């Protein structure tokens, strides 16, 4: 076998990507145009795999998220269906070794959109964990949002920026114990703190902060126990984050926060709400209960240098 690194989209790579598009009943032209442009601008790295007869058998492409080159995202890893699994494994091994050349690498996120021979086996061997990530949506007009009573021990208030120190404390402890910080690298505790600060402060983005639907759960002493953060674009609300301090989970606070937030979104005239969640997250079950339906799901393999994904691998 032979690996040919690509600085541009070669004819053989185009052939492989057209075969892949046909398998998924997709229009190849738009994706090829994006791939070609990203390669030419140096935003994407790619390799073509050839067998011993010099026939093109596989293609992989990856990119770095951020200038620090800590987070690598493998967006395509494809081999033609008749290819021996050993070639698919070799393709993953090649990409893995290339990424490891960067000393700053902390996490690899590999999309598993294709059921290509050998690909999953290789990621299992590299001790990756596998997660299904879904974008879920709920219409707010047709089915009423349940208005849940607030237990006497708690109270809900709108997002209060004077409580940022307490909010940050909940973010850090909740996300460090949350599957999302493993399954979604950009949802680490520190990244979520920065993301929510930007969401509150940025008045120029397409998604506007909804202070009317972003809520805090407090105890009777005014201590923050949990929160839901919401932005909106046009007529659609996006649940940016929902978290409850681990000491107060399984008491209905997450359901209360999300249910009340959806009611405020509906009252404000928003037509739908969306959220993104991994299947291993208890929030997925909560979303199901509150009427969210999956609209786009995809499986990913996740590898962390520090091995945090190992806790989420099934026992072999």
C-alpha positions in Angstrom: 0.0 0.0 0.0 1.1 3.6 -0.5 0.0 6.9 1.1 0.0 10.1 -1.0 -0.3 13.3 1.0 -2.4 15.9 -0.9 -1.9 19.6 -1.2 -4.7 19.8 -3.7 -7.7 17.6 -4.6 -6.2 15.1 -7.1 -8.3 13.4 -9.8 -8.1 10.1 -7.9 -9.3 11.7 -4.7 -12.2 13.2 -6.6 -13.2 9.8 -7.9 -13.2 8.4 -4.4 -15.3 11.3 -3.0 -17.8 11.0 -5.9 -18.2 7.3 -5.1 -18.7 8.2 -1.4 -21.3 10.8 -2.3 -23.2 8.3 -4.5 -23.3 5.8 -1.6 -25.0 8.5 0.5 -27.2 9.8 -2.3 -25.6 13.3 -2.0 -24.7 15.9 -4.5 -21.0 15.7 -4.8 -20.3 19.0 -6.5 -20.8 21.3 -3.5 -18.8 19.1 -1.1 -16.0 18.8 -3.7 -15.9 22.5 -4.1 -15.6 23.1 -0.4 -12.9 20.4 -0.1 -10.9 21.8 -3.0 -11.0 25.3 -1.6 -10.0 24.3 1.9 -7.0 22.2 0.6 -5.8 25.0 -1.6 -6.0 27.5 1.3 -4.1 25.2 3.6 -7.1 24.8 6.0 -7.3 21.1 5.4 -4.9 18.2 5.2 -5.6 15.1 3.2 -4.1 11.8 2.0 -5.0 9.3 -0.7 -4.5 5.6 0.0 -3.4 3.3 -2.9 -3.3 -0.5 -2.8 -0.4 -2.7 -4.1 -1.8 -2.5 -7.6 -1.7 1.4 -7.4 -5.5 1.7 -7.4 -6.9 4.5 -5.2 -8.7 2.8 -2.3 -9.1 5.4 0.5 -9.2 9.1 1.4 -8.9 10.9 4.6 -9.0 14.6 5.5 -8.5 16.5 8.7 -8.2 20.0 10.1 -7.0 21.8 13.2 -9.4 23.8 15.3 -7.4 26.7 16.6 -3.9 27.9 16.0 -2.5 26.0 19.0 -3.1 22.7 17.1 -4.5 21.0 20.3 -7.8 19.9 18.7 -7.8 17.8 15.5 -11.0 17.0 13.7 -10.9 14.2 11.1 -13.8 15.0 8.8 -13.5 12.2 6.2 -12.1 8.7 6.6 -13.3 6.6 3.7 -12.3 3.4 1.9 -14.3 1.8 -0.9 -16.6 -1.0 0.4 -14.7 -3.8 -1.4 -11.4 -2.8 0.3 -9.9 -5.3 2.8 -10.3 -4.1 6.3 -6.5 -4.0 6.8 -6.4 -1.0 4.4 -9.0 0.9 6.3 -7.1 0.3 9.5 -3.9 1.4 7.9 -5.6 4.7 6.8 -6.6 5.5 10.4 -3.1 4.5 11.6 -1.5 6.9 9.1 -3.8 9.8 10.1 -3.2 9.1 13.8 0.6 9.0 13.4 0.5 12.3 11.4 -1.5 14.0 14.1 0.7 12.8 16.9 3.7 14.5 15.2 2.3 17.8 16.7 3.4 17.9 20.3 0.5 20.2 21.3 -2.1 17.6 20.3 -4.6 17.0 23.1 -7.7 15.5 21.4 -8.7 13.9 18.1 -12.4 14.0 17.0 -13.0 11.6 14.1 -16.4 11.6 12.4 -17.8 8.2 11.5 -20.1 9.0 8.7 -19.1 6.0 6.5 -19.3 2.4 7.4 -15.9 1.8 5.8 -14.1 -1.5 6.4 -11.5 -1.4 9.2 -12.1 2.2 10.3 -13.9 1.5 13.5 -11.6 -1.4 14.4 -8.6 0.9 14.2 -10.2 3.5 16.5 -11.0 0.8 19.0 -7.4 -0.3 18.9 -6.3 3.3 19.5 -8.6 3.3 22.6 -11.1 5.9 21.3 -14.5 6.1 22.8 -17.6 6.4 20.6 -20.5 8.8 21.0 -23.6 9.7 19.0 -24.1 13.4 19.0 -27.5 14.8 18.0 -29.0 18.1 17.2 -32.6 18.0 18.6 -35.5 20.4 17.9 -38.9 21.1 19.4 -41.7 23.1 17.9 -43.1 25.5 20.5 -46.5 26.2 19.1 -48.2 22.9 18.5 -47.6 21.0 21.7 -47.9 23.0 24.9 -44.8 23.3 27.0 -45.4 21.8 30.5 -45.3 24.4 33.2 -43.6 22.7 36.1 -44.2 23.9 39.7 -41.2 25.3 41.5 -40.4 23.3 44.7 -40.4 25.4 47.9 -36.7 24.9 48.5 -35.7 26.6 45.2 -36.5 29.7 43.2 -35.9 30.6 39.5 -34.6 34.0 38.4 -33.5 35.5 35.1 -29.9 35.4 34.3 -28.1 37.8 36.7 -24.6 38.9 35.6 -23.7 39.9 39.2 -23.8 36.2 40.0 -21.1 35.3 37.4 -18.6 34.0 40.1 -21.2 31.5 41.3 -22.3 30.6 37.7 -18.7 29.9 36.7 -18.3 27.7 39.8 -21.3 25.6 38.7 -20.0 25.5 35.1 -16.6 24.2 36.2 -17.8 21.5 38.5 -20.7 20.4 36.4 -18.8 20.1 33.1 -15.8 18.4 34.6 -18.1 15.5 35.5 -20.3 15.7 32.3 -19.9 13.4 29.3 -20.2 16.4 27.0 -16.7 17.6 28.1 -15.3 14.3 26.8 -17.6 13.8 23.7 -17.5 17.4 22.6 -14.0 18.8 23.0 -15.2 22.4 22.6 -17.6 21.9 25.6 -14.9 21.5 28.2 -15.5 23.4 31.4 -13.1 26.3 30.6 -14.4 26.5 27.0 -18.0 26.7 28.2 -17.1 29.6 30.6 -15.6 31.5 27.7 -18.5 30.6 25.4 -21.2 31.8 27.8 -19.3 35.1 28.5 -19.2 35.7 24.7 -22.8 34.8 24.3 -23.9 37.3 26.9 -21.6 40.1 25.7 -21.7 39.8 21.9 -24.4 41.9 20.4 -23.0 41.6 16.8 -23.4 37.9 16.2 -26.4 36.4 14.4 -27.5 34.6 17.6 -28.7 37.1 20.2 -28.6 36.5 23.9 -32.1 35.9 25.4 -32.1 37.2 28.9 -35.8 36.5 29.2 -35.3 32.7 28.7 -31.9 32.3 30.3 -32.6 31.3 33.9 -30.8 30.5 37.2 -32.0 28.1 39.9 -31.2 29.3 43.3 -31.6 27.9 46.8 -33.3 30.0 49.5 -29.9 31.6 50.4 -29.4 32.8 46.9 -26.8 30.3 46.0 -26.7 29.3 42.2 -27.4 25.6 41.8 -28.0 25.4 38.1 -28.7 27.4 34.9 -30.0 27.3 31.4 -28.5 29.6 28.8 -30.4 30.6 25.6 -29.6 32.5 22.4 -31.9 33.0 19.4 -31.5 33.5 15.7 -34.6 34.7 13.8 -37.5 32.7 15.3 -35.5 29.8 16.7 -34.1 29.5 20.2 -30.9 27.6 20.8 -30.2 26.0 24.2 -26.6 26.9 24.5 -26.1 25.1 27.8 -28.0 23.4 30.7 -26.2 22.4 33.8 -26.9 21.6 37.5 -24.4 21.3 40.3 -23.7 17.6 40.8 -24.8 17.8 44.5 -28.3 18.9 43.3 -28.8 16.7 40.3 -31.7 14.1 40.1 -34.0 16.5 41.9 -35.8 17.8 38.8 -33.9 21.1 38.5 -32.8 20.4 35.0 -36.3 19.6 33.9 -37.6 22.7 35.7 -35.0 25.0 34.1 -35.5 23.7 30.6 -39.3 23.5 30.8 -39.7 27.1 32.1 -37.2 28.4 29.6 -39.1 26.8 26.7 -42.3 28.4 28.1 -40.6 31.9 28.0 -39.4 31.2 24.5 -42.9 30.4 23.4 -44.3 33.5 25.1 -41.7 35.6 23.3 -43.0 34.4 19.9 -40.2 32.0 19.1 -41.4 29.1 16.9 -38.9 26.4 17.9 -36.0 25.5 20.1 -32.9 23.4 19.4 -30.2 21.8 21.5 -27.2 19.6 20.9 -26.6 16.6 23.1 -24.7 13.3 23.2 -26.6 10.1 23.6 -24.7 9.2 26.8 -25.8 12.4 28.5 -28.8 12.3 30.9 -29.9 15.5 29.3 -30.8 13.5 26.2 -33.5 11.6 28.1 -34.7 15.0 29.5 -35.0 16.4 26.0 -37.0 13.3 24.9 -39.4 13.8 27.8 -39.9 17.5 26.9 -40.8 16.7 23.2 -37.5 17.3 21.4 -36.9 15.1 18.4 -33.5 14.3 16.7 -33.1 16.1 13.4 -29.4 15.4 12.7 -27.3 12.7 14.4 -23.8 11.5 13.8 -21.3 9.2 15.5 -17.8 10.3 16.4 -14.7 8.6 17.8 -12.9 10.6 20.5 -9.3 10.2 21.6 -7.8 12.3 24.4 -4.0 12.3 25.1 -4.8 12.2 28.9 -7.0 9.2 28.4 -10.2 10.8 29.8 -12.3 8.9 27.2 -11.4 5.5 28.7 -14.0 5.9 31.4 -16.6 6.0 28.6 -15.5 2.9 26.7 -17.6 -0.2 27.1 -15.9 -3.1 29.0 -14.3 -5.4 26.5 
